[in-house]
Amino acid sequence: MGSASTAPPAWSIVPWLTLRRSAEAVEFYKRAFGAVEVYRFQASEESVVARLSIHGAEFWVGDESPEHQNFSPELLGGSSLRIIFTVPDPHAVFNQAIATGAREVYPVCEAHGWLVGRVVDPYGHHWEIGRPVART
């Protein structure tokens, strides 16, 4: 007889944001998006590996290590990752991100069936903050 603990895990894809100053970044994501730490490994005073959750949406943060082919946007001069962050109130989350140090790429507006705006965080990762627009 099986139990819930023996069930296979659900499939998921969870981004790992490689950046510089990971301990500082964790604090930024807490302030900007209300993230909470699920797991934290303190490698040094400035460097952590952390698993964060924003209302159940998880992502990881860790410092770059070019020797392991983990490159930050700062090292690359841009990011190969853009995060789609779906939220109930894009304006509120966008404004909170800006107030805590993100830079506006474009303001929240209606485009392609979404109410969406884009910011770049202080570590070089781009976040599209939005939600689908209800059609009548």
C-alpha positions as a Markdown table, in Angstrom:
| # | Residue | x | y | z |
|---|---|---|---|---|
| 1 | Met | 0.0 | 0.0 | 0.0 |
| 2 | Gly | 1.5 | 3.4 | -1.1 |
| 3 | Ser | 1.5 | 6.6 | 0.9 |
| 4 | Ala | 1.8 | 10.2 | -0.1 |
| 5 | Ser | 5.5 | 10.2 | 1.0 |
| 6 | Thr | 6.3 | 7.6 | -1.7 |
| 7 | Ala | 4.7 | 9.5 | -4.5 |
| 8 | Pro | 7.1 | 10.8 | -7.1 |
| 9 | Pro | 7.8 | 14.6 | -7.0 |
| 10 | Ala | 5.8 | 16.9 | -9.2 |
| 11 | Trp | 7.6 | 18.2 | -12.3 |
| 12 | Ser | 8.8 | 21.8 | -12.1 |
| 13 | Ile | 11.4 | 24.2 | -13.5 |
| 14 | Val | 13.0 | 26.5 | -10.9 |
| 15 | Pro | 15.4 | 29.3 | -12.0 |
| 16 | Trp | 18.7 | 29.8 | -10.4 |
| 17 | Leu | 19.8 | 33.4 | -10.6 |
| 18 | Thr | 23.6 | 33.6 | -10.8 |
| 19 | Leu | 24.9 | 37.0 | -9.7 |
| 20 | Arg | 27.4 | 38.9 | -7.7 |
| 21 | Arg | 26.8 | 39.8 | -4.0 |
| 22 | Ser | 24.3 | 37.0 | -3.4 |
| 23 | Ala | 23.8 | 37.8 | 0.3 |
| 24 | Glu | 22.9 | 41.4 | -0.6 |
| 25 | Ala | 20.7 | 40.1 | -3.4 |
| 26 | Val | 18.6 | 37.9 | -1.0 |
| 27 | Glu | 17.8 | 41.0 | 1.0 |
| 28 | Phe | 16.9 | 42.9 | -2.1 |
| 29 | Tyr | 14.4 | 40.2 | -3.2 |
| 30 | Lys | 12.9 | 40.2 | 0.3 |
| 31 | Arg | 12.3 | 43.9 | 0.1 |
| 32 | Ala | 11.3 | 44.2 | -3.5 |
| 33 | Phe | 9.1 | 41.1 | -3.9 |
| 34 | Gly | 8.3 | 39.8 | -0.4 |
| 35 | Ala | 10.5 | 36.7 | -0.8 |
| 36 | Val | 11.2 | 34.5 | 2.1 |
| 37 | Glu | 14.1 | 32.2 | 2.6 |
| 38 | Val | 13.4 | 28.5 | 2.4 |
| 39 | Tyr | 17.0 | 27.4 | 2.5 |
| 40 | Arg | 20.3 | 29.2 | 3.1 |
| 41 | Phe | 23.9 | 28.1 | 3.0 |
| 42 | Gln | 26.3 | 30.8 | 4.1 |
| 43 | Ala | 29.5 | 30.4 | 2.1 |
| 44 | Ser | 31.0 | 33.6 | 3.4 |
| 45 | Glu | 29.9 | 37.0 | 4.7 |
| 46 | Glu | 29.0 | 38.2 | 1.2 |
| 47 | Ser | 28.2 | 34.9 | -0.5 |
| 48 | Val | 25.2 | 32.6 | 0.0 |
| 49 | Val | 23.3 | 29.9 | -1.8 |
| 50 | Ala | 19.6 | 30.5 | -1.0 |
| 51 | Arg | 16.3 | 29.1 | -2.1 |
| 52 | Leu | 13.7 | 31.8 | -2.0 |
| 53 | Ser | 9.9 | 31.7 | -2.3 |
| 54 | Ile | 7.4 | 34.4 | -3.3 |
| 55 | His | 3.9 | 33.1 | -2.4 |
| 56 | Gly | 5.1 | 29.6 | -3.4 |
| 57 | Ala | 6.9 | 30.6 | -6.6 |
| 58 | Glu | 10.5 | 29.5 | -5.9 |
| 59 | Phe | 13.9 | 30.4 | -7.2 |
| 60 | Trp | 17.5 | 30.0 | -6.2 |
| 61 | Val | 20.2 | 32.7 | -5.8 |
| 62 | Gly | 24.0 | 32.1 | -5.8 |
| 63 | Asp | 27.2 | 33.9 | -6.7 |
| 64 | Glu | 28.9 | 33.5 | -10.0 |
| 65 | Ser | 31.7 | 31.0 | -10.4 |
| 66 | Pro | 33.2 | 31.3 | -13.9 |
| 67 | Glu | 35.2 | 28.2 | -13.2 |
| 68 | His | 31.9 | 26.2 | -13.1 |
| 69 | Gln | 30.5 | 28.2 | -16.1 |
| 70 | Asn | 28.1 | 30.2 | -13.8 |
| 71 | Phe | 28.2 | 33.7 | -15.1 |
| 72 | Ser | 26.5 | 36.8 | -13.7 |
| 73 | Pro | 24.8 | 39.4 | -15.9 |
| 74 | Glu | 27.5 | 41.9 | -14.7 |
| 75 | Leu | 30.3 | 39.6 | -16.1 |
| 76 | Leu | 28.4 | 39.0 | -19.3 |
| 77 | Gly | 27.3 | 42.6 | -19.9 |
| 78 | Gly | 23.7 | 41.4 | -20.0 |
| 79 | Ser | 21.5 | 38.5 | -19.1 |
| 80 | Ser | 20.4 | 35.5 | -21.0 |
| 81 | Leu | 17.4 | 35.1 | -18.7 |
| 82 | Arg | 14.2 | 37.1 | -18.4 |
| 83 | Ile | 11.9 | 36.2 | -15.6 |
| 84 | Ile | 8.1 | 36.4 | -16.1 |
| 85 | Phe | 6.6 | 37.2 | -12.7 |
| 86 | Thr | 2.9 | 36.8 | -12.7 |
| 87 | Val | 1.2 | 38.7 | -9.9 |
| 88 | Pro | -2.4 | 39.9 | -9.1 |
| 89 | Asp | -1.4 | 43.6 | -9.0 |
| 90 | Pro | 1.5 | 44.4 | -11.4 |
| 91 | His | 1.4 | 48.1 | -10.6 |
| 92 | Ala | 2.0 | 47.5 | -6.9 |
| 93 | Val | 4.8 | 44.9 | -7.3 |
| 94 | Phe | 6.4 | 47.0 | -10.0 |
| 95 | Asn | 6.4 | 50.1 | -7.9 |
| 96 | Gln | 7.8 | 48.2 | -4.9 |
| 97 | Ala | 10.6 | 46.9 | -7.0 |
| 98 | Ile | 11.5 | 50.4 | -8.2 |
| 99 | Ala | 11.3 | 51.8 | -4.7 |
| 100 | Thr | 13.8 | 49.2 | -3.5 |
| 101 | Gly | 16.4 | 49.7 | -6.2 |
| 102 | Ala | 15.2 | 48.1 | -9.4 |
| 103 | Arg | 15.5 | 50.2 | -12.6 |
| 104 | Glu | 12.5 | 50.6 | -15.0 |
| 105 | Val | 13.0 | 49.2 | -18.4 |
| 106 | Tyr | 9.4 | 50.0 | -19.4 |
| 107 | Pro | 6.3 | 50.9 | -17.3 |
| 108 | Val | 3.3 | 48.7 | -16.6 |
| 109 | Cys | 1.0 | 48.9 | -19.6 |
| 110 | Glu | -1.3 | 46.7 | -21.6 |
| 111 | Ala | 0.5 | 44.7 | -24.3 |
| 112 | His | -0.1 | 41.4 | -26.1 |
| 113 | Gly | -3.0 | 40.5 | -23.8 |
| 114 | Trp | -1.1 | 41.3 | -20.6 |
| 115 | Leu | -0.8 | 44.1 | -18.1 |
| 116 | Val | 3.0 | 44.1 | -17.8 |
| 117 | Gly | 6.0 | 46.2 | -17.0 |
| 118 | Arg | 9.7 | 45.4 | -17.0 |
| 119 | Val | 12.4 | 46.1 | -14.4 |
| 120 | Val | 16.1 | 45.2 | -14.2 |
| 121 | Asp | 17.2 | 44.4 | -10.6 |
| 122 | Pro | 20.5 | 45.7 | -9.2 |
| 123 | Tyr | 22.2 | 42.5 | -10.2 |
| 124 | Gly | 21.3 | 42.6 | -13.9 |
| 125 | His | 18.3 | 40.2 | -14.1 |
| 126 | His | 15.2 | 41.4 | -16.0 |
| 127 | Trp | 11.8 | 40.8 | -14.5 |
| 128 | Glu | 8.6 | 41.2 | -16.5 |
| 129 | Ile | 5.9 | 41.8 | -13.8 |
| 130 | Gly | 2.4 | 41.3 | -15.0 |
| 131 | Arg | -0.8 | 39.3 | -15.4 |
| 132 | Pro | -3.1 | 38.4 | -18.3 |
| 133 | Val | -5.8 | 40.9 | -19.0 |
| 134 | Ala | -9.3 | 39.6 | -18.6 |
| 135 | Arg | -11.1 | 39.7 | -21.9 |
| 136 | Thr | -14.9 | 40.2 | -22.1 |
